[in-house]
Each structure stands twice: as structure tokens, then as C-alpha cells.
Amino acid sequence: MKNHFTSFAKTTFSLFAITLMLSACKKEYNTEPIEATAIGFVHASPGTGPLDFAMDNQRIGSFSYTKDLGYYIAYPGSRFIGIVKKDSSRYITTLTANLKPGKYYSAFIADTLKSTKILLVEDDLSSPETNKAKVRFINLSPGSAPLDLVIQNQSTPLFTSKAFKEYTNFSSIDPSDTYTFQVKESGSSTIKASLPTVKIEKGKIYTIWAKGLSSTTDSTKFGLSILTNK
């Protein structure tokens, strides 16, 4: 069970609390509060190897394939994001992102080494409905056909026809200790990969993503991963 999960580190404070902290840090220059933002990084680039990420040319952390680095608190506004191979000084991909105050984001490092890109997605971490959880789906398998995500033994797919780097909004789902998630090519009945015996807890928020390459059989092979956003 554990090996199916990567989990965002929970921010210790709410963004409101961080707002007050940032305001205090800048008090000598500006007495207006600064509402913080938060960004998390997920390594979804098969075969790329360990990566470092940087914001505004300052390296912040390292991570390996399928792992994430948790949410980092940041100032809002235009921020330069760069990804570097570990122990290298050359960016393999960059992005200038406009981070909005009070928002959460996930930066997925996607595609293979020669085509690596940063897919920045806004995370809706508002609480699920009473007695529900929330889940979304992202296709991060390079070269894949559009994909459907289904729950085993349920006739209606959760999400349908998501092409590479396409993603859904978060949707409500009933909690369960024993979900098996399956992914199929859109319109096909053939199961391409499964994520068995997944526990979905009431009140939590998850991202399920298709990963890897259909052409390989090693650690970069096609499959599903799940992370807990909140």
C-alpha cells in the first residue's frame, strides 16, 4: 500500500498565518500584509534521473522520479522556476509563473529528458463535501493515447479522454479502504495499468496520475501513482 503513495508535505501554517509572517519580515519596507502562495513539485519525467529545482535562481531541493517535494511557501507574483539535473548547473527546463496570492500550485516535471517541460496546475484545496473526498486525474505518460480512469467494478469512468499533459478538476468521491483504480485507453475495455487496494479517506484531497512509458518494462514503465494534496 505505502509504495503506491507519494504525499505532499503538509504546510505547517495556513496561508493566512504565512501572510502575517511575510508582512512582519517586510515591516521595515512595507506595512501592508503580503498574502503568500504555495507551490509543490512532482518528478514525473521518466528516465531523467534525480533533479534539483530552483526558484528565482536559488536551488531549493532535490527529488527523484515519482517523488514530490511538498508545498513550499513563496511570495506571489512573477517567479522564475528552473529544473536542473542533480549536480549540474544547466537548466533542462524553465518556466516563468505568475503565482496568485492565497493559491496552491503543483509543478509537475513532465516528458522525457530531451523534451522536459514544467506543467503548472492550480490546486483547489477547498474542503470536500461532507463525508466525501476529492480526486483529480492527470495524464503524464509521454506519447500515450487519451486515457480514461475507472474504479474496478464500476460501470461509469471517473474521468475520460485525457491526452498527455491534460488534467481534470477535482471531483467528489466516496471514501473507501479498498479502491482499485484502473486506466484504459479512451474507448477501450483493455486495462493498461492498475493501482490496487487504495485507501481514500474522508476529507482528503488526492491526485492520481498516469506515469511512465508504454515501451519500457523497467522502473519507467507505464503505470499509475497517487499523491495526497491535503
C-alpha positions as CSV (number, residue, x, y, z in Angstrom):
1,M,0.0,0.0,0.0
2,K,2.6,2.5,1.1
3,N,4.7,2.1,-2.1
4,H,1.8,3.4,-4.2
5,F,1.8,6.7,-2.4
6,T,3.7,9.9,-2.6
7,S,2.4,12.6,-0.3
8,F,2.8,16.3,-0.3
9,A,4.2,17.5,3.0
10,K,1.5,19.5,4.8
11,T,2.3,23.2,5.3
12,T,2.6,23.8,9.0
13,F,0.6,27.0,8.8
14,S,-2.3,28.2,6.8
15,L,-1.5,30.7,4.1
16,F,-3.2,33.3,6.3
17,A,-0.7,32.7,9.0
18,I,2.2,32.8,6.5
19,T,0.7,36.1,5.3
20,L,1.3,37.6,8.7
21,M,4.8,36.2,8.8
22,L,5.7,37.7,5.5
23,S,4.3,41.0,6.5
24,A,6.4,41.0,9.6
25,C,9.6,40.2,7.7
26,K,9.0,43.1,5.3
27,K,7.8,45.5,8.0
28,E,10.8,47.9,7.6
29,Y,9.9,48.4,3.9
30,N,6.1,48.0,3.7
31,T,3.4,47.8,6.4
32,E,0.9,46.2,4.1
33,P,0.3,42.4,4.6
34,I,1.6,40.1,1.9
35,E,-0.6,37.2,1.1
36,A,1.5,34.1,0.5
37,T,1.2,31.4,-2.2
38,A,2.4,27.8,-2.1
39,I,3.9,25.5,-4.7
40,G,4.7,21.8,-4.7
41,F,7.0,19.9,-7.1
42,V,6.4,16.4,-8.5
43,H,9.0,14.5,-10.6
44,A,7.1,12.8,-13.4
45,S,9.8,12.7,-16.1
46,P,10.7,9.0,-16.8
47,G,14.4,8.3,-17.3
48,T,15.5,11.8,-16.4
49,G,17.3,10.9,-13.1
50,P,17.4,12.9,-9.9
51,L,16.6,16.6,-10.3
52,D,17.1,19.9,-8.4
53,F,14.6,22.7,-8.6
54,A,15.2,26.4,-8.2
55,M,13.1,29.5,-7.7
56,D,14.5,32.8,-8.8
57,N,17.8,31.1,-9.5
58,Q,18.1,29.8,-5.9
59,R,18.2,26.0,-5.5
60,I,15.7,24.7,-3.0
61,G,15.6,20.9,-3.1
62,S,16.3,17.6,-4.9
63,F,13.9,14.7,-5.8
64,S,13.8,11.5,-7.9
65,Y,11.3,10.0,-10.3
66,T,7.7,9.8,-8.9
67,K,8.6,11.7,-5.7
68,D,7.4,15.1,-4.6
69,L,8.9,17.8,-2.5
70,G,5.9,19.1,-0.6
71,Y,4.5,22.6,-0.7
72,Y,6.9,25.5,-0.4
73,I,5.7,28.9,0.8
74,A,6.6,31.7,-1.7
75,Y,5.9,35.3,-2.4
76,P,3.2,35.8,-5.1
77,G,3.8,37.4,-8.4
78,S,6.1,36.6,-11.3
79,R,8.5,33.8,-10.3
80,F,11.2,32.1,-12.3
81,I,11.2,28.3,-11.9
82,G,14.0,26.2,-13.1
83,I,14.8,22.4,-13.2
84,V,18.4,21.2,-13.2
85,K,19.8,17.7,-13.3
86,K,21.3,16.9,-9.9
87,D,25.0,18.1,-9.6
88,S,24.6,20.1,-12.9
89,S,24.5,23.8,-13.4
90,R,22.5,23.8,-16.6
91,Y,18.7,24.2,-16.6
92,I,16.9,21.5,-18.6
93,T,13.7,23.4,-18.5
94,T,12.4,26.7,-17.1
95,L,9.1,28.5,-16.6
96,T,8.1,32.0,-15.5
97,A,5.0,31.6,-13.5
98,N,2.5,34.2,-12.2
99,L,1.7,32.9,-8.7
100,K,-1.5,34.3,-7.3
101,P,-1.8,35.3,-3.6
102,G,-3.5,32.7,-1.4
103,K,-3.4,29.9,-4.1
104,Y,-1.7,26.5,-4.1
105,Y,0.0,25.0,-7.1
106,S,1.6,21.8,-8.3
107,A,4.5,21.9,-10.7
108,F,4.8,18.5,-12.5
109,I,8.1,17.9,-14.2
110,A,6.8,16.1,-17.3
111,D,8.0,14.3,-20.5
112,T,11.3,12.7,-21.3
113,L,14.8,14.3,-20.9
114,K,15.0,15.8,-24.4
115,S,11.5,17.3,-24.1
116,T,11.2,18.0,-20.4
117,K,8.6,20.7,-19.5
118,I,7.0,22.1,-16.3
119,L,3.2,21.6,-16.1
120,L,1.9,24.1,-13.6
121,V,-1.5,23.3,-12.2
122,E,-3.6,25.2,-9.7
123,D,-4.7,23.1,-6.7
124,D,-8.2,23.6,-5.3
125,L,-7.7,22.6,-1.7
126,S,-11.1,23.7,-0.5
127,S,-12.7,21.1,1.8
128,P,-14.6,18.3,0.1
129,E,-18.3,17.9,0.7
130,T,-19.4,16.4,4.0
131,N,-18.3,12.7,4.2
132,K,-16.6,12.9,0.8
133,A,-13.0,13.1,-0.5
134,K,-11.8,14.8,-3.7
135,V,-9.7,13.4,-6.5
136,R,-8.4,14.5,-9.9
137,F,-6.6,12.8,-12.8
138,I,-3.6,13.9,-14.9
139,N,-2.1,12.1,-17.9
140,L,1.7,12.4,-17.5
141,S,2.6,9.4,-19.7
142,P,4.6,10.7,-22.7
143,G,3.3,9.5,-26.0
144,S,0.2,7.9,-24.6
145,A,-3.2,7.9,-26.2
146,P,-6.1,9.7,-24.4
147,L,-6.8,7.9,-21.2
148,D,-9.8,7.0,-19.0
149,L,-9.6,6.5,-15.3
150,V,-12.0,4.0,-13.8
151,I,-12.7,2.2,-10.5
152,Q,-12.8,-1.6,-10.7
153,N,-16.3,-2.9,-10.9
154,Q,-17.9,0.5,-11.5
155,S,-19.5,0.9,-14.9
156,T,-19.0,4.7,-15.3
157,P,-15.5,6.0,-15.6
158,L,-14.3,8.7,-13.1
159,F,-12.7,10.7,-15.9
160,T,-12.5,10.2,-19.6
161,S,-10.3,11.0,-22.6
162,K,-7.4,12.9,-21.1
163,A,-4.5,13.3,-23.5
164,F,-0.8,13.8,-22.4
165,K,-0.5,16.7,-20.0
166,E,-4.3,17.2,-19.8
167,Y,-5.9,17.1,-16.3
168,T,-9.3,17.3,-14.7
169,N,-10.7,19.4,-11.9
170,F,-11.1,17.8,-8.5
171,S,-14.3,15.8,-8.2
172,S,-16.1,14.3,-5.1
173,I,-15.6,10.6,-4.4
174,D,-16.9,8.4,-1.6
175,P,-14.3,7.2,0.9
176,S,-13.2,3.6,0.7
177,D,-10.4,1.4,2.1
178,T,-10.2,-0.9,-1.0
179,Y,-10.5,1.0,-4.2
180,T,-8.6,-0.4,-7.2
181,F,-8.1,2.3,-9.8
182,Q,-7.6,1.3,-13.4
183,V,-6.5,3.2,-16.5
184,K,-7.6,2.4,-20.1
185,E,-7.1,4.0,-23.4
186,S,-10.2,6.1,-24.2
187,G,-13.0,3.9,-25.6
188,S,-11.1,0.7,-24.9
189,S,-12.0,-2.1,-22.4
190,T,-8.4,-3.2,-22.0
191,I,-6.8,-2.3,-18.7
192,K,-3.4,-0.7,-19.2
193,A,-2.4,-0.4,-15.5
194,S,-3.9,-0.8,-12.1
195,L,-3.4,0.8,-8.6
196,P,-4.8,-1.8,-6.2
197,T,-6.2,-1.5,-2.7
198,V,-6.0,2.2,-2.3
199,K,-7.4,3.9,0.8
200,I,-9.3,7.1,0.1
201,E,-10.1,8.9,3.3
202,K,-13.0,11.2,4.1
203,G,-12.0,14.9,4.0
204,K,-8.8,14.4,2.0
205,I,-7.8,15.5,-1.5
206,Y,-5.8,13.4,-4.0
207,T,-4.2,13.5,-7.4
208,I,-3.9,10.3,-9.5
209,W,-1.6,10.4,-12.4
210,A,-0.6,8.2,-15.3
211,K,3.2,7.8,-15.5
212,G,5.9,6.2,-17.5
213,L,6.4,4.8,-20.9
214,S,4.4,2.1,-22.7
215,S,7.6,1.0,-24.5
216,T,9.6,0.1,-21.3
217,T,9.4,-2.7,-18.7
218,D,11.8,-1.2,-16.1
219,S,11.1,1.4,-13.4
220,T,10.0,3.8,-16.1
221,K,7.2,1.5,-17.4
222,F,3.6,2.8,-17.7
223,G,1.6,2.8,-14.5
224,L,-0.4,4.9,-12.0
225,S,0.7,6.9,-9.0
226,I,-1.3,8.8,-6.4
227,L,-0.4,11.6,-4.1
228,T,-2.2,13.3,-1.3
229,N,-2.6,17.1,-1.8
230,K,-4.2,17.6,1.6
